[in-house]
Amino acid sequence: MKILITGSNGMLGHDLQEVLKDRHELILTTSETLDITDKNQAMNVICENKPDIVINSAAYTDVDGCEENQDIAYCVNGDGVRNLALACKEVGCPLLHISTDYIFNGENDKPWVEDDEIGPINVYGRSKLKGEQAILEILDKYFIVRTAWLYGINGKNFPKTMLELSQNHSEITVVYDEVGSPTYTPDLAFAISQLIETDYYGIYHITNSGSCSWCEFAKYIFEVADIDVEVIPVTASEFARPAPRPSYSILENKNWIKNGFKPLRSYKEAIKEYIELIK
Ligand SMILES: NC(=O)c1ccc[n+]([C@@H]2O[C@H](COP(=O)([O-])OP(=O)(O)OC[C@H]3O[C@@H](n4cnc5c(N)ncnc54)[C@H](OP(=O)(O)O)[C@@H]3O)[C@@H](O)[C@H]2O)c1
């Protein structure tokens, strides 16, 4: 297939390239060669290349930054996705778009399924929801993949921050009242590579299996990395940040399993592999 990837320099973008490059022809675009907020550029680049599918891994992902820079958030995560959807419609190709657990409000006592009521509680979540809504309005052939708590080799992420902090701190405070499923970007990229081979269009939750709080995740990271650091649990309200986060973010991978795909491996196995790689 001829696959056009946006945001190909990002954390997930890098792993998508790795996973897809041997079996597909890739058109790799970055914010310089395809700024998704530029409607004409999006239309021109996609119409010129006529891909079989567009994968959008571009986004404004600074969750706290979104509170301050609301215009940028809505422009990239909302209007940018609309521009891609319009171009895909013009060419007649599907769009696979990455969305987030942050479109839910976090008030639940069981894992969120794809058709649960949405209700973002911060600007990032609201802007990502705008992107989803644009796709639903414009396209019939789409995959919306909601995922969560991403980490990988090529980006800023929680495990990396924990390991860096441990170099000069003997105690680290970590939030214990937010739970989710840490997800390794190569595993997600592989799942996406399977999904795009099908025409099972729709909304998907895709995360590694299992779940934990940030605090449990930090403890597990230090256990696997064999680092002696004391992890001190704090509440999200004690650990004030500009954007509120949903407290319950576990996504049931219901449509993924229903369509016959295998659950992704556990987050514990995935983080072991990641730590081995970066050690
Ligand atoms: N990270 C997480 O924990 C998480 C959780 C759930 C869902 N997601 C979603 O997963 C996807 C991938 O996330 P990620 O962590 O890999 O993100 P990332 O590392 O921040 O990469 C995002 C990429 O988007 C590009 N970009 C930003 N504005 C753009 C624009 N106007 N036009 C074209 N490209 C633009 C950035 O390029 P520049 O650097 O050149 O600006 C960057 O390469 C995103 O949709 C995100 O919302 C992430």
PDBQT file of the ligand as one rigid body, heavy atoms in Angstrom, charges set to zero:
ROOT
HETATM    1  N1  LIG A 301       1.694  10.785  24.093  1.00  0.00    +0.000 N 
HETATM    2  C1  LIG A 301       0.642  10.233  24.683  1.00  0.00    +0.000 C 
HETATM    3  O1  LIG A 301       0.688   9.834  25.849  1.00  0.00    +0.000 OA
HETATM    4  C2  LIG A 301      -0.638  10.066  23.913  1.00  0.00    +0.000 A 
HETATM    5  C3  LIG A 301      -1.735   9.467  24.545  1.00  0.00    +0.000 A 
HETATM    6  C4  LIG A 301      -2.908   9.277  23.813  1.00  0.00    +0.000 A 
HETATM    7  C5  LIG A 301      -2.977   9.682  22.494  1.00  0.00    +0.000 A 
HETATM    8  N2  LIG A 301      -1.917  10.285  21.918  1.00  0.00    +0.000 N 
HETATM    9  C6  LIG A 301      -2.017  10.693  20.518  1.00  0.00    +0.000 C 
HETATM   10  O2  LIG A 301      -1.118   9.907  19.765  1.00  0.00    +0.000 OA
HETATM   11  C7  LIG A 301      -0.642  10.643  18.646  1.00  0.00    +0.000 C 
HETATM   12  C8  LIG A 301       0.857  10.592  18.589  1.00  0.00    +0.000 C 
HETATM   13  O3  LIG A 301       1.368  11.162  19.783  1.00  0.00    +0.000 OA
HETATM   14  P1  LIG A 301       2.926  11.303  20.056  1.00  0.00    +0.000 P 
HETATM   15  O4  LIG A 301       3.109  11.229  21.517  1.00  0.00    +0.000 OA
HETATM   16  O5  LIG A 301       3.683  10.443  19.137  1.00  0.00    +0.000 OA
HETATM   17  O6  LIG A 301       3.121  12.842  19.641  1.00  0.00    +0.000 OA
HETATM   18  P2  LIG A 301       4.444  13.696  19.438  1.00  0.00    +0.000 P 
HETATM   19  O7  LIG A 301       5.663  12.900  19.731  1.00  0.00    +0.000 OA
HETATM   20  O8  LIG A 301       4.216  14.988  20.142  1.00  0.00    +0.000 OA
HETATM   21  O9  LIG A 301       4.420  13.944  17.861  1.00  0.00    +0.000 OA
HETATM   22  C9  LIG A 301       3.480  14.760  17.273  1.00  0.00    +0.000 C 
HETATM   23  C10 LIG A 301       4.015  15.183  15.933  1.00  0.00    +0.000 C 
HETATM   24  O10 LIG A 301       3.042  16.050  15.347  1.00  0.00    +0.000 OA
HETATM   25  C11 LIG A 301       3.741  17.035  14.644  1.00  0.00    +0.000 C 
HETATM   26  N3  LIG A 301       2.914  18.226  14.466  1.00  0.00    +0.000 N 
HETATM   27  C12 LIG A 301       2.531  19.143  15.374  1.00  0.00    +0.000 A 
HETATM   28  N4  LIG A 301       1.812  20.111  14.784  1.00  0.00    +0.000 NA
HETATM   29  C13 LIG A 301       1.745  19.793  13.459  1.00  0.00    +0.000 A 
HETATM   30  C14 LIG A 301       1.145  20.394  12.333  1.00  0.00    +0.000 A 
HETATM   31  N5  LIG A 301       0.471  21.534  12.438  1.00  0.00    +0.000 N 
HETATM   32  N6  LIG A 301       1.265  19.769  11.147  1.00  0.00    +0.000 NA
HETATM   33  C15 LIG A 301       1.956  18.623  11.011  1.00  0.00    +0.000 A 
HETATM   34  N7  LIG A 301       2.563  18.012  12.048  1.00  0.00    +0.000 NA
HETATM   35  C16 LIG A 301       2.448  18.592  13.258  1.00  0.00    +0.000 A 
HETATM   36  C17 LIG A 301       4.959  17.340  15.491  1.00  0.00    +0.000 C 
HETATM   37  O11 LIG A 301       5.947  17.875  14.660  1.00  0.00    +0.000 OA
HETATM   38  P3  LIG A 301       6.817  19.137  15.135  1.00  0.00    +0.000 P 
HETATM   39  O12 LIG A 301       7.631  18.626  16.280  1.00  0.00    +0.000 OA
HETATM   40  O13 LIG A 301       7.601  19.469  13.927  1.00  0.00    +0.000 OA
HETATM   41  O14 LIG A 301       5.857  20.205  15.543  1.00  0.00    +0.000 OA
HETATM   42  C18 LIG A 301       5.339  15.956  15.999  1.00  0.00    +0.000 C 
HETATM   43  O15 LIG A 301       6.286  15.357  15.153  1.00  0.00    +0.000 OA
HETATM   44  C19 LIG A 301      -1.255  12.042  18.789  1.00  0.00    +0.000 C 
HETATM   45  O16 LIG A 301      -2.415  12.108  18.024  1.00  0.00    +0.000 OA
HETATM   46  C20 LIG A 301      -1.628  12.125  20.247  1.00  0.00    +0.000 C 
HETATM   47  O17 LIG A 301      -2.692  13.023  20.467  1.00  0.00    +0.000 OA
HETATM   48  C21 LIG A 301      -0.733  10.475  22.587  1.00  0.00    +0.000 A 
ENDROOT
TORSDOF 0
